[in-house]
Amino acid sequence: MSEQDSIKQKSKPKRKPGGQGQGNGRGQEGRKEQRQARVRTPRELALDTLVKVAETGAYSNLQLNRVLQDAQLQRADAALVTELVYGTIQRQLTLDHWLGKFAAKGLRKLEPWVHQLLRMSAYQLLYLDRIPAHAAVNEAVTIAKRRGHQGISGMVNGILRSIDRNRAELTVDAIHDKNPAVQIAVRHSYPEWLVERWVKAYGAETAEAICASGNEPPHASVRVNPLRAAKDEVLSRLTEQGGDAEISKLAPAGIVVRRGGNLADTDGFREGLWTMQDESSMLVAEVVAPKAGMQVLDCCAAPGGKTTHMAELMSGKGKVYANDLHPHKRQLIVDQAVRLGLQNIEAITEDASKLDERFALASMDAVLLDAPCSGFGVIRRKPEIKWTKTAGDVAEIAAIQRRLLQAVAGLVKPGGTLVYSTCTIESAENEEQVAAFLKDHPEFQLDPEWPDEALQPLRDKGIIDRSFAGQVQLLPQHFGSDGFFIARLRKRQ
């Protein structure tokens, strides 16, 4: 992600309501100045986004997209705003640890915008080598003067200059605690309760690797539509367009693109040659392994990535019922199917827990339940998740997952397949969920007979061995992709 400094753009005059009124005592210049709207700098836009996310619980990616669409920034400026928003949210606990050393009165009493301004500016000083320290400090002081008063700007200036002078000592390796969970939490900026769960589940070394990986920028990946193009053709096309692309080491239909611009705003995307999708997510449909002519149900389908992948694997033959609770999300699935030229998808709107009332029992060759989850596997893309979710949320979500599994299990034909997946790394939502389901449903058993194309990358990486039973937990550091859980179950004949 670019770390270039901000470039101020000239504002365009805007007519205000009542702008032609007379007798206000101001000259032509005064009226002109009144009509002009000052264009906010990239750092101001980033600050506004951070405050909005912190105060309202807005999703960072959605709020950021709105801000960038409204601002119409140059590419370098948009990249800077994106970096500042995601980086500041990702590193906020570590930043507070260091800021606290230089804030005489502590951080708790600061106004939210001042706190976010200090975090954002400290992030630039400590994590972004390409941004000159004076640029980060000077604009922070300017913003503080504009939004606050001289006392606030003086405090901001003092704290940031102290951080700049002491940068050599402010490293994660210098953060120590006798409690491994506390040390990992502060070093990598995660809530302590969550790190404790991961230390218990995976051990301290793996838990730290999970946290470190979750702070890395995500790479883009596309899934090739085999009904429209061969993988090598798409790879060549992306490379010729200046992209840094390579075949995915995890997903059979995937191509990783580390430099390629907005891949959804390209002729190849519009022509239906590829779909934007994470590599781990691509593996789910491969595990379902639907065949042409089958009847398949995707229970929680929007925006349609796994649905369309299954339809492609079926060569456009048979039927994929793509369900989502929300009507506006149903349209996303329809749009995807049209773009990709897939006519074997029927998008429907229903509460997934009531699908057993809509479809006949034992009517599906395969059912995919990509369940609602805590989302801890996608922290790279939505860093606020680690700050907004709680242990109570995990328990509530697990209860919903259990209810959905119970509702859709009866739709699977004898000999058919049920695949359960999540984009989290919480055992309560994954392995424990499957174990409880199998205890209640002895007619199902784990099925290790996955397609070899899906299994081989997992073997090569040492993620599975000969004891593989039919379920796998992908961690974000395994392939640099999202953390995902996938379990394949077979209904006995």
C-alpha positions in Angstrom: 0.0 0.0 0.0 1.4 3.4 -0.9 2.8 5.6 1.9 3.2 8.8 -0.1 2.7 12.1 1.6 -0.5 14.2 1.1 -0.9 16.6 -1.8 -3.3 19.4 -1.2 -5.8 20.0 -4.0 -7.4 23.4 -4.9 -11.0 23.7 -3.9 -13.7 24.6 -6.4 -16.2 27.3 -5.7 -19.5 26.1 -4.3 -22.7 28.2 -4.3 -24.3 28.3 -0.9 -28.0 28.8 -0.3 -28.7 32.5 -0.1 -25.3 33.3 -1.5 -26.6 36.1 -3.6 -28.1 38.0 -0.7 -27.1 41.7 -0.4 -26.2 44.1 2.4 -23.9 41.8 4.3 -21.2 44.4 4.5 -18.6 42.2 2.8 -16.9 42.9 -0.5 -16.6 40.7 -3.5 -13.6 38.8 -2.0 -15.6 38.1 1.1 -18.5 36.7 -0.8 -16.2 34.6 -2.9 -14.5 33.2 0.1 -17.8 32.4 1.7 -18.9 30.4 -1.4 -15.7 28.4 -1.5 -15.5 25.1 0.5 -12.1 24.2 1.8 -11.0 20.8 0.5 -9.9 18.6 3.4 -6.4 17.1 3.2 -5.9 13.3 3.2 -4.9 13.3 6.8 -8.1 15.2 7.7 -10.2 12.7 5.8 -8.4 9.8 7.5 -9.0 11.5 10.9 -12.7 12.0 10.2 -13.0 8.3 9.2 -11.2 7.1 12.3 -13.5 9.2 14.6 -16.6 7.9 12.8 -15.5 4.3 13.1 -14.6 4.7 16.8 -17.7 6.6 17.8 -20.4 4.9 15.8 -19.0 1.4 15.3 -19.1 1.8 11.5 -17.2 -0.7 9.4 -13.9 0.8 8.4 -14.0 -0.5 4.9 -17.5 0.9 4.2 -16.9 4.2 5.9 -13.5 4.6 4.0 -15.1 3.8 0.7 -17.8 6.5 1.2 -15.1 9.0 2.1 -12.9 8.2 -0.9 -15.8 8.3 -3.3 -16.9 11.7 -2.0 -13.4 13.2 -2.0 -12.4 12.0 -5.5 -8.7 12.0 -4.5 -5.6 11.4 -6.6 -4.5 7.8 -6.4 -1.5 8.6 -4.1 -3.7 10.6 -1.7 -6.3 7.8 -1.6 -3.6 5.3 -0.8 -2.4 7.5 2.0 -5.9 7.8 3.5 -6.4 4.1 3.3 -3.0 3.3 4.9 -3.6 5.8 7.8 -7.1 4.4 8.6 -6.3 0.7 8.5 -2.9 1.1 10.0 -4.0 3.3 12.9 -6.9 0.9 13.8 -4.7 -2.1 13.5 -2.0 -0.7 15.8 -4.0 1.4 18.2 -3.1 -0.5 21.4 0.6 -0.4 20.7 0.4 3.2 19.7 -1.4 4.0 23.0 1.3 2.1 24.9 3.9 4.5 23.4 1.8 7.7 23.5 1.1 7.1 27.2 4.8 7.5 27.9 4.7 11.1 26.8 1.2 12.2 27.7 1.6 13.9 31.1 -2.1 13.7 31.9 -2.7 10.3 30.2 -4.9 9.5 27.3 -8.3 8.8 28.9 -9.4 12.4 29.2 -8.6 13.4 25.7 -11.4 14.3 23.3 -11.9 11.5 20.8 -10.7 13.5 17.8 -7.5 14.5 19.7 -6.8 10.9 20.7 -7.3 9.7 17.1 -5.1 12.5 15.8 -2.3 11.5 18.1 -2.7 7.8 17.1 -2.7 8.5 13.4 0.3 10.8 13.7 2.3 8.4 15.9 1.5 5.7 13.3 3.2 7.7 10.6 6.2 8.4 12.7 6.7 4.8 13.9 5.5 2.7 11.0 5.7 4.7 7.7 9.4 5.3 6.8 8.5 7.2 3.6 6.7 10.0 5.3 9.0 12.7 6.6 8.6 13.3 10.4 8.1 17.0 9.9 5.2 16.5 7.5 3.4 14.2 10.0 4.0 16.5 13.0 3.3 19.8 11.2 0.0 18.8 9.7 -1.1 17.3 13.0 -0.4 20.6 14.7 -2.3 22.4 11.9 -5.3 20.2 12.3 -5.2 20.6 16.1 -5.1 24.4 15.7 -8.0 24.4 13.3 -10.2 22.1 15.4 -9.1 23.0 18.9 -7.2 25.7 20.5 -3.6 26.7 21.2 -3.3 24.5 24.3 -4.3 21.4 22.3 -2.0 22.1 19.4 0.9 22.7 21.8 0.2 19.4 23.6 0.0 17.5 20.2 3.3 19.1 19.1 5.1 18.2 22.3 4.0 14.6 22.4 4.7 13.9 18.7 8.1 15.6 18.9 9.0 13.5 21.9 8.0 10.3 20.0 10.1 11.4 17.1 13.2 12.0 19.3 12.8 8.6 21.0 11.9 6.5 17.9 15.0 4.3 18.2 13.7 3.0 21.6 10.1 2.6 20.6 10.2 -0.9 19.0 8.0 -3.9 19.6 11.0 -5.9 20.7 11.3 -3.5 23.6 7.9 -4.4 24.9 8.1 -7.1 27.5 5.7 -8.7 30.0 5.9 -11.9 32.1 2.5 -12.8 30.8 2.9 -14.0 27.2 -0.7 -13.0 26.3 -0.2 -9.5 27.6 3.2 -9.2 25.7 1.7 -10.4 22.4 -1.4 -8.2 22.9 0.6 -5.0 23.3 3.3 -5.8 20.7 0.8 -6.6 18.0 -2.2 -4.5 19.2 -4.9 -7.1 20.0 -7.3 -7.2 22.9 -5.9 -9.3 25.7 -8.9 -11.6 26.0 -8.7 -12.6 22.4 -4.9 -13.3 22.6 -5.5 -15.4 25.7 -8.0 -17.6 23.8 -5.5 -18.1 20.9 -2.6 -18.9 23.3 -4.8 -21.5 24.9 -5.9 -23.0 21.5 -2.7 -22.8 19.5 0.2 -22.0 21.9 2.0 -18.7 22.4 4.2 -19.0 19.3 1.4 -19.6 16.9 -0.8 -17.1 18.6 1.8 -14.4 18.0 2.2 -15.5 14.4 -1.6 -15.1 14.0 -1.5 -11.6 15.4 1.5 -10.5 13.4 0.0 -11.8 10.2 -3.3 -10.1 10.9 -1.5 -6.7 10.8 -0.1 -7.3 7.3 -1.8 -5.7 4.3 -4.0 -8.1 2.4 -3.1 -9.0 -1.2 -5.6 -9.2 -4.0 -6.6 -12.4 -5.7 -8.9 -13.4 -8.5 -10.8 -16.6 -9.3 -10.7 -17.5 -13.0 -14.0 -18.3 -14.6 -13.2 -21.5 -16.6 -16.3 -21.1 -18.8 -14.8 -17.8 -20.2 -11.0 -18.2 -20.0 -8.1 -20.5 -19.1 -6.0 -19.7 -16.1 -2.8 -19.1 -18.1 -4.7 -16.7 -20.4 -5.8 -14.6 -17.4 -2.4 -14.7 -15.9 -0.8 -13.4 -19.2 -3.5 -10.7 -19.4 -2.9 -9.5 -15.9 0.9 -9.5 -16.4 0.6 -7.6 -19.7 -1.5 -4.9 -18.0 1.4 -4.3 -15.5 0.2 -6.5 -12.7 2.5 -8.5 -10.5 0.6 -11.8 -10.7 1.2 -15.5 -10.0 -0.7 -18.7 -9.8 -2.1 -19.3 -6.3 -0.4 -21.9 -4.2 -3.6 -22.6 -2.4 -6.6 -22.3 -4.6 -6.8 -24.3 -7.9 -8.7 -21.5 -9.7 -6.8 -18.6 -8.1 -4.3 -16.0 -9.2 -2.6 -13.7 -6.7 -2.1 -10.1 -7.8 0.2 -8.0 -5.7 0.2 -5.0 -8.0 -2.6 -4.5 -10.4 -4.8 -1.5 -9.4 -8.5 -1.9 -9.0 -9.1 -5.3 -10.6 -12.9 -4.9 -10.4 -12.6 -1.8 -12.7 -11.1 -3.7 -15.7 -12.4 -5.1 -19.0 -11.5 -8.6 -17.8 -13.7 -8.3 -14.8 -16.6 -6.8 -16.8 -16.2 -9.5 -19.4 -16.7 -12.1 -16.7 -13.2 -13.6 -16.9 -12.6 -13.4 -13.2 -14.1 -12.7 -9.8 -12.4 -10.9 -6.9 -12.2 -13.5 -4.0 -9.8 -14.4 -1.3 -7.8 -17.7 -1.8 -9.1 -19.3 1.3 -12.6 -18.5 0.4 -12.1 -20.1 -3.1 -11.1 -23.4 -1.4 -14.7 -23.8 0.0 -16.4 -24.5 -3.3 -13.6 -26.8 -4.3 -14.3 -28.9 -1.2 -18.0 -29.0 -1.9 -16.9 -30.4 -5.3 -20.3 -30.1 -7.0 -20.8 -32.0 -10.3 -22.8 -31.0 -13.4 -26.5 -31.7 -13.0 -26.5 -31.6 -9.2 -29.0 -29.8 -7.0 -27.0 -27.5 -4.7 -28.0 -25.1 -1.9 -25.8 -22.2 -0.7 -27.6 -21.1 2.5 -25.9 -17.8 3.2 -24.8 -16.8 -0.2 -24.3 -13.0 -0.7 -22.4 -11.5 -2.3 -22.2 -14.7 -4.4 -18.5 -15.6 -4.6 -19.0 -19.2 -3.5 -22.3 -19.6 -5.3 -20.8 -18.6 -8.6 -17.7 -20.7 -8.1 -19.9 -23.8 -7.5 -21.9 -22.9 -10.6 -18.7 -22.7 -12.6 -17.5 -26.1 -11.3 -20.8 -27.5 -12.5 -20.1 -26.2 -16.0 -23.3 -24.2 -15.8 -25.4 -27.3 -15.6 -27.8 -28.3 -12.8 -29.0 -25.8 -10.2 -27.5 -23.7 -7.5 -30.0 -22.2 -5.1 -28.4 -19.1 -3.6 -30.1 -17.8 -0.5 -29.7 -14.7 1.5 -31.8 -13.1 4.2 -31.8 -9.6 2.6 -33.4 -8.7 -0.7 -30.8 -6.1 -1.6 -28.1 -8.7 -1.2 -30.0 -11.1 -3.4 -29.5 -8.6 -6.2 -25.7 -8.8 -5.7 -25.9 -12.5 -6.5 -28.0 -11.9 -9.6 -25.6 -9.3 -10.9 -22.6 -11.7 -10.4 -24.4 -14.5 -12.2 -25.2 -12.3 -15.2 -21.7 -10.9 -15.4 -20.2 -14.4 -15.4 -22.7 -15.8 -17.8 -24.1 -18.4 -15.4 -27.7 -19.5 -16.0 -27.8 -22.3 -13.4 -28.2 -20.0 -10.4 -31.5 -19.2 -8.8 -31.2 -16.4 -6.1 -33.8 -16.5 -3.4 -34.5 -14.5 -0.2 -35.2 -16.5 3.0 -34.2 -16.8 6.6 -31.7 -19.6 6.4 -33.2 -21.2 9.5 -36.4 -21.7 7.6 -35.0 -23.3 4.4 -36.2 -26.7 5.6 -39.7 -25.3 5.1 -39.0 -24.0 1.6 -37.3 -27.1 0.2 -38.2 -30.8 0.5 -36.3 -33.0 2.9 -33.4 -34.9 1.3 -33.7 -32.8 -1.9 -30.1 -31.5 -2.2 -27.0 -33.3 -3.5 -24.9 -30.8 -1.6 -25.5 -28.0 0.9 -23.0 -25.3 1.8 -23.5 -23.4 5.0 -20.9 -20.6 5.0 -22.1 -19.5 8.4 -22.2 -16.0 10.0 -19.2 -15.8 12.3 -17.0 -13.6 14.4 -14.8 -12.9 11.4 -11.5 -13.1 13.2 -9.9 -14.6 10.1 -10.4 -11.4 8.1 -8.9 -8.9 10.6 -6.5 -7.8 7.8 -9.4 -6.4 5.8 -11.6 -5.3 8.8 -9.2 -4.4 11.6 -11.9 -2.9 13.8 -13.3 -6.5 14.3 -10.8 -7.2 17.0 -11.9 -4.2 19.0 -15.7 -4.4 18.5 -16.2 -8.2 19.1 -16.4 -9.7 22.6 -16.3 -13.2 24.1 -20.1 -12.8 24.5 -20.4 -12.2 20.8 -18.6 -15.4 20.0 -21.1 -17.4 22.2 -24.1 -15.7 20.6 -22.8 -16.3 17.1 -22.1 -20.0 17.9 -25.7 -20.4 19.0 -26.9 -19.1 15.7 -24.5 -21.4 13.8 -25.8 -24.4 15.7 -29.4 -23.5 14.9 -28.6 -23.1 11.2 -26.8 -26.4 11.0 -29.8 -28.1 12.6 -32.2 -26.5 10.1 -30.4 -27.4 6.9 -29.0 -30.8 7.7 -32.3 -32.6 6.7 -32.1 -31.1 3.2 -29.1 -33.3 2.3 -29.8 -36.5 0.4 -28.5 -39.8 1.7 -24.9 -40.0 0.4 -24.9 -36.2 -0.1 -22.5 -33.6 1.1 -22.8 -30.9 3.8 -20.0 -28.4 3.9 -19.7 -26.1 6.9 -17.3 -23.1 6.7 -16.5 -19.9 8.5 -14.0 -17.0 8.1 -12.9 -17.2 11.7 -10.3 -19.1 13.8 -12.4 -19.6 16.9 -12.7 -23.3 17.9 -16.0 -22.6 19.5 -17.4 -21.7 16.1 -15.5 -24.3 14.2 -14.2 -27.7 15.5 -16.5 -27.6 18.6 -19.4 -26.7 16.4 -18.8 -29.7 14.1 -18.3 -32.1 17.1 -21.6 -31.0 18.7 -23.4 -31.4 15.4 -22.1 -34.9 14.8 -23.1 -35.9 18.3 -26.7 -34.9 17.6 -26.7 -36.2 14.0 -25.1 -39.7 13.8 -26.4 -40.0 10.2 -23.5 -37.7 9.3 -19.7 -38.3 9.4 -16.6 -36.3 8.6 -15.5 -36.9 5.0 -11.8 -36.7 4.2 -12.3 -37.5 0.5 -11.6 -34.0 -0.7 -10.4 -33.4 -4.2 -6.7 -33.9 -4.5 -6.2 -30.4 -5.9 -7.6 -29.0 -2.6 -5.6 -31.3 -0.4 -2.2 -31.1 -2.0 -1.4 -27.5 -1.0 -2.4 -28.3 2.6 -0.1 -31.4 2.7 2.8 -29.4 1.1 2.5 -26.8 3.8 2.3 -29.4 6.6 -1.2 -28.2 7.7 -2.6 -31.7 7.4 -1.1 -35.2 7.5 -2.3 -38.8 7.3 -4.6 -38.3 10.2 -6.7 -35.8 8.2 -10.4 -36.5 9.0 -12.2 -34.0 6.8 -11.9 -30.6 8.5 -9.1 -28.0 8.4 -8.3 -24.7 10.1 -6.4 -22.3 7.8 -4.6 -19.6 9.7 -3.8 -16.2 8.1 0.0 -16.9 8.2 -0.3 -20.2 6.3 -0.7 -18.6 2.8 -1.1 -14.9 3.6 -4.8 -15.4 2.9 -7.9 -15.1 5.2 -8.2 -17.4 8.2 -10.9 -20.0 7.2 -12.4 -23.2 8.6 -13.8 -25.8 6.3 -15.4 -29.1 7.3 -16.9 -31.6 4.8 -19.5 -34.1 6.1 -21.1 -37.0 4.3 -24.7 -38.2 5.0 -24.7 -42.0 5.4 -26.7 -44.0 2.8 
